[in-house]
Amino acid sequence: MTKFAFVAAERANHAVATLCRVVGASVSGFYAWLRAIPSRQNRAEAEAELRGHINRIFAAKRRVYGAPRIHAELRREGHRHARRRIERLMRDMGLQARRGRRRRPQTTDSRHDLPIAPNRLGRSFVAERPDAVWLADISYIPTDEGFLYLAALKDLATREIVGWSMADHLKAGLCIDALVMLSSAASLRADSFTIATAGSNTPRVRIRRCWSDTGSSRR
């Protein structure tokens, strides 16, 4: 028990000045300590609430989110806290992201019965003008919290990346977002361009569906 806590416990039986003189504390210091109790309680309540939010998100995300993702989720919910504070609290709570065995992701799936996109490029990697031939590919980037996937389209004539998208999944939306960026930036005419994918077994129907969602057409 601290000196001030002792004075607070005994002040009903003795004068505060006498108690402070006995324990070697100042009266003004005691009353300053007494006034600060509500703020300390408020801070303790706020920290307990934050711990509850952290624990909830950690459980909802199947214990695979580390401090950076927990911090991002809290910000999306409107809670503004420093990332280092989240790291410290997770350490105190014994919450550590579960790291499973990493498997190399597959960005190409040849096991399907869908129509295959024809090889219109014929390994002729030359384009006379921009917006005539685009090279498309999907790759992945390992991070501390899992793989991040990147879909990109490069103009064969200018060698510039004209559309790209990043996500933590390999769903159709990854390609659609890259095509949306491309269609909004390029000046296009129907039937005047070719999309050459890196994989020779790319399903043609998937490309058509992605491109139709952008509001453009492709043959």
Beta strands, then each sheet from edge to edge (+ up, - down):
strand 1: 133-143
strand 2: 146-155
strand 3: 161-167
strand 4: 194-197
sheet 1: 3+ 2- 1+ 4+
end
